[in-house]
Amino acid sequence: MINLHVYPSPMTHESRIFRATAALREWRIFDEICLVGVLGPGLAPREALDDTREIVRFPRARARGVVGEIARTIGWSWRVYRHWRTDAVACINCHSLPVLPLCVALKLRTGAKLIYDTHELETETNGLTGVRRAVFKVVERALIRFVDDTIAVSESIADWYRDSYRRRRPHVVLSCPPKRCPSKTRRLQAALEIPDSSRVFLYQGKLAPARGIELILEAFESLEEPHIALVFLGDGPLEARIKDAAVRRDNIFLHPAVPPDALLDYTASADVGLCLVENVCKSYDYCMPNKLFEFLMTGLPVIVTDLREMGALIREAQAGCVVPAAPTVDDVRNAVRELEPERLAAMAERAAALGRRYTWEQQEPKLRAVYAALFREHSLA
């Protein structure tokens, strides 16, 4: 019995998929678990993770425009379909709407169960507009009837899928890290030569638009307070903008992305987390991102935008500062100044307490219930 996890990415930093498939390996439902991704520079077409899990990557052509994007998705999907169409595929996890047609086709060919394992509100994402958005909406509405079960990453997204398609409400499995006791490190200070006296404010994740990065940079570039450092940990299209700021300012730093299993050691060397997702789409308004739970797990107070779920969580727990959903540079600067050392200790305790409530170990039983219902004939170890 084979379980496919289909996601059109290089499968290098997909911590949610790695955690879920590690749990599936322990439960011993499937003989093979294949993480199906995109072949990129320096990556192997096949990469064994352990005795059950393997990453299998297929090449995908470059493309421009909507037509080109559709063409390259079809080409990549055909390679995946051709590879597994005659195999004993028992379950397919579709992790992205663009590959839902592929996953439905494989389900119909192999008789596999299909789980729509969404990472966000798939038809309401940032940058999805015009013809592309209309196509996505038609595709999801037409194909969701072939889905055996659905998993969402926040309560609001689960409500949206239930109300929009009049289907059973998706299971909510939050993107929480495994439980760990907060323990300070000096990874970032050592790597970037940041003085121990500095308060470190950390952004981690993809360096992309609509995540508050430009706003954060502008706020910190105008701060004159000593002993405040800003670190960006990750990679993405805004890397050059951050490097430029780091050259001009000695309080701004950039650290490359690190492997998922090492991430929390770097996170734990900061003092405050920054999660200033912009309210540019419904998916972002409803989000509960990995980085939020990673900050809390390591006992970091967080500065967040006042989005539907993030803002409510941090405000209620008093585990950081909540700035308006459309913050100004002054809003961010004031939040940074508000988090003085004498306030940080109490906030850090509340953040750590919140982190103990949101762990992967508490999410696993929800995931287990999905597979127990679909594969009743197989006992879960």
C-alpha positions in Angstrom: 0.0 0.0 0.0 1.4 3.4 -1.1 0.6 6.8 0.3 1.4 9.8 -2.0 1.8 13.4 -0.7 1.7 15.6 -3.7 2.9 19.2 -3.4 4.6 21.1 -6.2 7.6 22.3 -4.2 11.2 21.0 -3.9 10.3 19.3 -0.7 13.2 20.7 1.3 11.6 22.8 4.0 8.0 21.4 4.1 7.9 20.9 7.9 4.2 20.2 8.0 4.4 17.4 5.5 7.5 15.9 7.1 5.8 15.8 10.5 2.6 14.3 9.2 4.4 11.6 7.2 6.7 10.8 10.2 3.5 10.1 12.2 2.1 8.0 9.4 5.3 6.0 9.3 4.9 5.2 13.1 1.2 4.1 12.6 2.3 1.6 9.9 -0.8 1.9 7.7 1.2 2.1 4.5 4.2 0.2 3.1 5.5 3.2 1.3 5.1 6.9 1.8 6.2 9.0 -1.2 6.5 12.8 -1.0 6.1 14.0 -4.6 7.8 17.2 -5.4 9.6 19.3 -8.0 13.2 18.6 -9.1 15.4 21.7 -8.6 19.1 22.6 -8.9 21.3 20.5 -6.7 18.4 18.2 -5.7 18.3 14.4 -6.2 15.4 12.9 -8.1 15.0 10.4 -5.3 15.9 11.0 -1.6 15.2 8.4 1.1 14.1 9.8 4.4 13.9 6.5 6.3 12.8 2.9 5.7 9.3 4.0 4.6 9.4 7.6 3.4 11.0 8.8 0.2 11.0 12.1 -1.7 10.5 11.7 -5.4 11.0 14.8 -7.5 10.0 15.3 -11.1 11.3 18.1 -13.4 9.0 21.0 -14.2 9.4 23.4 -17.1 9.8 27.2 -16.6 6.8 29.2 -17.7 5.4 32.7 -18.1 1.9 33.9 -17.8 -1.3 32.0 -17.0 -1.2 29.7 -20.1 2.5 28.9 -19.5 1.8 28.1 -15.8 -1.1 25.8 -16.8 1.1 24.1 -19.4 3.9 23.4 -17.0 1.5 22.1 -14.3 0.0 19.7 -16.8 3.4 18.5 -17.9 4.6 17.9 -14.4 1.3 16.2 -13.5 1.5 13.9 -16.4 4.9 12.7 -15.3 3.6 12.0 -11.8 0.4 10.3 -13.1 2.4 8.1 -15.5 4.7 7.0 -12.7 2.0 5.8 -10.3 -1.0 5.0 -12.5 -0.5 1.3 -12.3 0.8 1.0 -8.7 -1.0 0.0 -5.5 -1.8 3.5 -4.4 -4.1 3.4 -1.3 -4.2 7.1 -0.3 -3.3 10.4 -2.0 -2.8 13.6 0.0 -3.3 16.6 -2.2 -1.5 19.5 -0.6 -2.3 22.2 -3.2 -5.2 23.2 -5.4 -3.2 23.3 -8.7 -2.5 19.5 -8.3 -6.0 18.6 -7.4 -6.9 17.5 -11.0 -3.8 15.2 -11.0 -4.8 13.7 -7.6 -8.4 13.2 -8.7 -7.2 11.5 -11.9 -4.9 9.2 -9.9 -7.7 8.4 -7.5 -10.1 7.4 -10.3 -7.4 5.3 -11.9 -6.1 3.5 -8.8 -9.1 3.5 -6.5 -7.2 5.3 -3.8 -8.7 7.4 -1.0 -8.1 11.2 -1.6 -7.4 13.6 1.2 -7.5 17.3 0.4 -4.7 18.4 2.8 -4.9 22.2 2.3 -2.1 24.5 3.5 -4.2 27.7 3.2 -7.5 28.9 1.8 -6.7 27.7 -1.6 -8.9 29.9 -3.8 -8.4 33.1 -1.7 -4.6 33.4 -1.7 -2.3 36.4 -2.1 -1.8 37.3 -5.8 -4.6 35.0 -7.1 -6.7 37.3 -9.3 -8.4 37.6 -12.6 -8.7 34.6 -14.9 -6.4 32.5 -12.8 -8.6 33.0 -9.7 -11.8 32.2 -11.7 -10.2 29.0 -13.0 -9.1 27.9 -9.5 -12.6 28.5 -8.1 -14.2 26.4 -10.9 -11.7 23.6 -10.5 -12.1 23.4 -6.8 -15.9 23.5 -6.8 -16.0 20.8 -9.6 -13.5 18.4 -8.1 -14.0 18.6 -4.3 -16.9 16.1 -4.6 -14.2 13.5 -5.4 -12.4 14.2 -2.1 -12.9 11.6 0.7 -11.9 14.0 3.5 -10.4 17.4 4.0 -7.9 18.9 6.4 -7.6 22.6 7.1 -4.9 24.6 9.0 -7.2 27.0 10.9 -10.8 27.0 12.3 -11.8 29.9 10.1 -10.6 28.1 7.0 -12.5 25.0 8.0 -15.7 27.1 8.5 -15.2 28.6 5.0 -15.0 25.2 3.3 -18.0 23.9 5.2 -20.1 27.0 4.3 -18.9 27.4 0.7 -19.4 23.8 -0.4 -22.1 22.6 2.0 -19.8 19.7 2.9 -18.8 18.2 6.2 -16.5 20.5 8.1 -12.8 19.8 7.5 -10.6 18.4 10.3 -8.4 21.2 11.7 -4.8 20.2 12.2 -2.7 23.2 13.2 0.9 23.6 12.0 2.5 23.3 15.4 6.0 22.2 16.1 6.9 19.2 18.3 6.9 19.9 22.0 10.1 21.2 23.5 11.1 23.1 26.7 12.1 26.7 25.9 15.8 27.0 26.3 17.8 30.0 25.2 20.6 29.6 22.6 23.1 31.9 20.9 22.9 30.5 17.4 22.0 33.8 15.7 24.3 35.9 17.9 27.3 33.6 17.1 26.5 33.3 13.4 25.9 37.0 12.8 28.2 38.5 15.5 25.3 40.2 17.3 26.3 41.6 20.8 24.8 39.7 23.7 23.4 43.0 25.0 21.1 43.3 22.0 17.4 42.5 22.0 16.9 40.4 18.9 13.7 40.7 16.9 13.3 37.8 14.5 11.4 37.3 11.2 11.6 33.7 10.0 10.1 32.1 6.9 9.8 33.0 3.2 11.1 36.5 2.4 8.2 37.4 0.2 5.8 40.3 -0.3 2.6 40.8 1.8 4.3 39.4 5.0 5.2 42.8 6.4 8.9 42.7 5.5 9.0 46.1 3.8 7.2 47.6 6.8 9.5 45.9 9.3 12.6 47.2 7.5 11.3 50.7 7.3 10.5 50.7 11.0 13.9 49.3 12.1 15.8 51.5 9.7 14.4 54.6 11.5 15.0 53.3 15.0 17.7 55.0 16.9 17.5 53.0 20.1 20.7 51.1 20.8 20.9 47.4 21.5 18.1 46.4 19.2 18.8 44.0 16.3 16.5 42.8 13.5 17.2 39.3 12.0 15.6 37.8 8.9 16.0 34.0 8.7 15.0 32.5 5.4 15.2 33.1 1.7 12.9 34.5 -1.1 12.3 37.3 -3.5 12.9 40.1 -1.0 16.4 38.9 -0.1 18.2 41.6 -2.1 16.1 44.3 -0.4 17.1 42.9 3.0 20.8 42.6 2.1 20.8 46.2 1.0 19.4 47.3 4.3 21.9 45.2 6.2 24.7 46.9 4.4 23.4 50.3 5.3 22.4 49.6 8.9 24.4 47.7 11.5 21.3 46.6 13.4 19.8 44.6 10.5 21.0 41.0 9.6 20.1 38.3 7.2 20.7 34.6 7.9 20.0 31.9 5.3 17.2 29.3 5.7 18.1 26.3 7.9 16.8 22.7 7.9 13.5 22.3 9.7 15.0 20.1 12.4 17.4 22.8 13.4 15.1 25.8 13.1 13.9 26.0 16.7 17.5 26.2 18.0 17.9 29.4 15.9 14.4 30.7 16.9 15.3 30.3 20.6 18.2 32.7 20.3 15.9 35.6 19.6 13.9 37.7 22.1 10.8 38.7 20.1 9.1 37.1 17.0 7.6 39.2 14.2 4.5 37.8 12.4 3.2 40.8 10.5 1.2 39.1 7.8 -0.7 41.7 5.8 -4.4 41.5 5.4 -4.4 41.3 1.6 -6.5 38.3 1.1 -8.9 36.0 3.0 -6.4 33.2 3.3 -4.0 35.5 5.2 -6.8 36.9 7.4 -7.7 33.4 8.4 -4.1 32.1 8.8 -2.4 30.5 11.7 1.2 30.1 10.3 4.0 27.8 11.4 6.2 30.6 12.5 3.6 31.8 15.1 3.7 28.5 16.9 7.4 28.2 16.5 7.9 31.5 18.3 5.5 30.5 21.1 7.1 27.1 21.5 10.5 28.7 22.2 8.9 31.3 24.6 9.1 34.3 22.4 6.6 37.1 22.8 5.2 38.0 19.3 4.3 41.2 17.5 1.4 40.2 15.2 -1.1 41.9 13.0 -4.7 42.0 14.1 -5.9 39.2 11.9 -8.9 37.1 12.7 -7.2 34.2 14.5 -3.7 35.4 15.2 -4.7 38.7 16.8 -7.3 37.1 19.0 -4.9 34.4 20.2 -2.1 36.8 21.2 -4.4 39.4 22.7 -6.2 37.0 24.9 -3.0 35.4 26.2 -1.2 38.7 26.5 1.8 37.0 24.9 3.0 40.0 22.8 1.7 43.1 21.0 -1.1 43.2 18.5 -0.8 46.0 15.9 -3.7 47.0 13.5 -4.5 44.7 10.5 -3.2 47.5 8.3 -0.3 48.8 10.4 1.8 51.9 9.8 5.5 52.2 10.4 4.7 54.1 13.6 2.6 51.2 14.8 5.5 48.8 14.4 8.0 51.2 15.9 5.8 51.7 18.9 5.3 48.0 19.4 9.1 47.4 19.3 9.6 50.2 21.9 6.8 48.8 24.1 8.7 45.5 24.5 11.2 46.8 26.9 13.3 44.2 28.8 11.3 44.6 32.0 8.1 43.6 30.1 9.7 40.8 28.1 10.2 38.3 31.0 6.5 38.2 31.9 5.4 38.1 28.2 7.9 35.3 27.6 6.4 33.2 30.3 2.9 33.7 28.9 4.2 32.9 25.4 5.8 29.7 26.6 2.6 28.7 28.4 0.7 29.2 25.1 3.4 27.2 23.3 2.7 24.3 25.7 -1.0 24.3 24.6 -0.2 24.2 20.9 2.2 21.3 20.1 2.3 18.8 17.3 1.7 16.0 19.9 -1.7 17.6 20.6 -2.5 17.8 16.8 -1.5 14.2 16.0 -4.6 12.6 17.4 -6.7 14.7 15.0 -4.7 13.5 12.1 -4.8 10.0 13.3 -8.6 10.2 13.4 -8.7 11.0 9.7 -6.9 7.9 8.7 -8.7 5.7 11.3 -11.9 6.6 9.6 -10.7 6.0 6.1 -8.8 2.8 6.8 -10.8 1.1 9.5 -9.6 -2.3 8.4 -6.0 -1.4 9.3 -5.3 -1.1 13.0 -3.1 2.0 13.8 -0.1 1.0 15.9 
